[in-house]
Amino acid sequence: NYYTTNEQIYCVTPPCTTNDCLTQSPGYSAWVSVGISVFVNTVKGILGAYSTFYYSTYYTPIISSISTYTWASSVGSIDTKVYTDSLDKFTIKINNHFVNLGTNDELNYDDFNWYNWQTNTIYFIPPGDMTAGFYNLTMQLTNSDSLTQTLSTGYANTFPDDSSKNIYSSTLSGLAYSTAV
């Protein structure tokens, strides 16, 4: 996919689905090089350009732990490794329901400087109208600065930091889930 302005052509790349991207280790160092050729038909003829870009897992958001359960009105937590500067860059859902991340520094700081690749904790409250059950949680970051490759963007991958932390569990009937409400 692409879009243009009068001065530039912007190529929008899809998520990486190669084995190198999907089978990364918790070392967060996998990358894949991709080449792209662009040809533009102008009044002066056909102009071409070639460039290489990388899918890098280094800036991919990581979830290393999720609260196994939480009450609909209580606070849950997500341990994460991300590069970002603002809470409004996060979209966190339990199934299709948005969680409450708080405002005015209520649960989390609205602005922060997470550029250290340390594990940080995000606190959330599940939607109050959710039926009790077993659900999956997703976290997505949208940073407009992704062109400079200094901030995390995309859906979070899940890697536990160590074997004592859980990300997924299952019911006795075999239903896999990441949190229970």
SEMARLO-204144 format. One record per residue: x, y, z of N, C-alpha, C in turn. Coordinates in steps of 0.02 Angstrom, whole numbers, plus 50000, padded with zeros to 5 digits. Each point is the difference from the previous one (the first is absolute). Layout:
XYZXYZXYZ;...
END
This chain:
500424994150000499585005950000500445006250000;499745005449972500375006250000499525005949995;500275005850015499645006249987500525005249983;499795005549969500485005049977499815006950021;500515004350002499905007250004500325002949937;500025006549994500335003049942500754998849999;500284998650058500734999150005500234992950013;499574995750029500234993550022499504994449985;500274994049995499604993949997500114996350066;499474998550036500044996450063499784992849989;500434995350016499834992949996499814997650069;499434996850006499764997350063500114992449997;500434997650043500174992949998499554996050045;499844993949980499594995650042500434997150056;499684997050051500394996750052500434994549971;500584999150029500464994749977499714993250021;499974995449953499734993450015500494994449982;500645001849989500494994849985500184996250064;500304994249991500214996050059500485003950044;500445004149970500485003850041499645004850047;499445002949977499635004650043499564996350051;499714994449979499524996650043500334995450051;500614998049989500324995450047500575003350038;499935006450012500525003550036500064997650071;500585000750028500114998150069499895006050045;499964999050065499915005650045500595004949999;500534998649962500565004649994499825006149959;499425000049966499735005749964500485002749946;500374995649967500495002549953499894997749928;499444997049986499884997649932499855005849953;500244999549938499845005049950500024996849931;499635003049953499964997549932500095005949954;500444999449951500125005249951499534999049941;499695005449976499544999749943500185005649952;500034998449936500145005149950499355002049966;499985006349979499405002549965500225004349941;499684998949943500125004049940499385004149986;500115006349983499445004549984500155003149931;499504999749956500065003049934499435004949991;500155005949977499505005349990500045002349927;499425000149968499965002349931499895007650002;500495003849974499955007350000500035002549928;499935006549992500055002949933500714999449973;500494999050044500694999249979500184992749988;499534995650011500134992949991499884996350066;500224993850001499914995950060500605000950046;499865002050062500515000850050499964994250049;500564997450019500004994350046500445001250060;499844996750053500405000450062499974993350035;500524998350036500024993850038500235001750071;499694996850048500195001150069499934993450038;500344999750057499964994250044499745002450068;499564996250029499795001450068500014993650039;499945000650065500054994250044499384999450044;499764993950006499534998450053500434998450060;499935003850053500414998950059499564998650060;500154994850036499614998450061500245004050059;500545003749992500285003750057499505005050029;499625003349957499525005050024499294997250005;499914993649986499344997050005499784999850073;499405002350016499774999750070499994992750024;500204999150063500034993350030499574999950063;499584995050008499664998750063500364994250033;500245001250062500364994650034499584997050057;499465003250020499574997350052499335003850000;499464996450014499335002950005499684997550064;499615004350033499614997650058499594994149977;500064994450035499644994049981499255000950008;499815003950050499295001550010499935006850031;499415003049993499855006450031499245000750005;499785003550050499285001550006499845005749953;499385000549980499815005149952500135007150025;500035001050065500115006850026500695000750033;500434995049995500655000450032500555001249948;500605001250024500565001749956500394993749981;500114999149936500434994749974500655003149975;500474995849980500645002849977500274996049941;500415003449961500364997049944500735002150007;500454995250002500715001649998500205000049927;500325005449979500145001049929500675003249989;500274998949941500615003449977499815003749936;500035006650002499825004149943500445006249999;500055003049941500285006649993499435004649982;499825004550046499465004749986500045005850049;499595005149989500045005950042499335002350027;499464996549985499345002350022499504994350005;499595000350051499494994950011499494999849944;499875005749968499495000049947500224996249938;500604997549998500234995949943499784992750008;499754998150059499804993250014499274998849983;499854994249970499324997549994500024993050031;499664999150056499994993650034499284997750005;499874993949978499334997250001499994993250033;499454998550033499854993250022499434997849954;500154995149957499584998449942499895006349961;499385002249990499875006149961499855006050044;500134999550065499835005350047500635003850019;499975006749995500565004150020500065000150076;500614999550025500115000550072500105007450018;499915001550063500105006850026500735000550023;500375004649970500705001150019500085006050047;499435003050017500025005850046500175006449962;499865005550033500185006649974500295004250055;500335005449983500295004650049500434996350051;500414995549977500474996250042499644995750052;499374998049987499614996150047500284992950009;500094996349946500284993250004500724999849974;500125003849948500655000349967500175007449987;500635001549993500195006749980499775001149929;499725005949986499785001549932500595000749953;500545003050023500615000749961500564996550036;500404996449964500564996650030500554999149948;500574997950022500584999449958500244992850003;499694995749961500184992950001500454998549940;500635001950005500484998849947500574995750024;499914996450053500554996450031499964992449991;499484997549969499894992949989500004996050065;499805003450053499904996750064499274997650002;499864995350044499314997950009499645005450040;499445002449972499585005050033499304997050008;499635002650047499344997450014499475005149981;499494997749964499425004049983499424997350040;499635004450033499434997950040499355001649962;499504995650009499375000849964499434997650043;499395002349983499394997650030499574997349943;499774993750005499574997249947499345003949996;499664999749943499355003249995499514997250052;499625004350032499544997950053499424995849976;499845000449935499424996349974500184993349970;500614997650011500204993549972499714994450041;499784994849966499774994050033500614996150025;499934997050059500554996050026500184994549950;500654998949992500214994949953500745000149987;500214996149952500714999449981500105003649934;500485004649998500085004349942500745000649980;500115002349939500675001649976500105007549998;500595002150018500185007050003500465001549942;499905005749967500455002349947500245007150017;500615001449981500295006750010500305002249933;499825006049980500265002849938500275006950015;500575001749970500285006850005499985003149931;499815006449998500005003849938500415006350013;500595000149972500445005850007500125002949932;499845006449991500095003349935500745000949985;500444999250050500715000849989500334993749975;499604995149977500294993749979500455000749940;499945005549962500445001149943500725000950021;500115002550061500685000950023500254993850038;499584995050006500174993650031500245000850072;499725004850037500205000850070499454998350049;499414998449977499444998450045499674993549978;499724996450049499664993749986499345001349963;499854995749953499385000349962499784992949985;499354998850002499734993549981499704996250059;499774993949985499724995750052500564996950040;499884999250065500524997350044500084992549990;500624997750000500164992950004500014998150074;499924993750014499994997750070500584995350013;500435002150045500574995950022500075000850075;499924994750039500115000750072500745001250014;500145004350049500705001450020500334993850030;499604996350037500274993950030499434995150010;500164994050018499494994750004499505000950057;500135004750046499535001050056499435004649980;500035003249942499485004649978499554996549949;499365001750004499514997049954499745005349952;499884997849939499675004249952499344996749979;500024993549991499404996449981499874994450050;499364998450007499804994550042499444996349962;499724995050030499444996649967499514997550053;499384999549979499484997350044500054992449999;499624996650042500014992750001499754997149935;499585003849963499754997649936500485001449943;500575003350014500515001249949499975006849967;499575004550023499965006749971500615004150021;500405002249952500585004250015499785007250010;500295003450049499835006950013500605003550032;499995006849999500545003750032499785003350065;499365001350010499775002750064499284998050012;499824999650063499314998450019499705006050035;499395001749985499655005650031499424997250039;
END
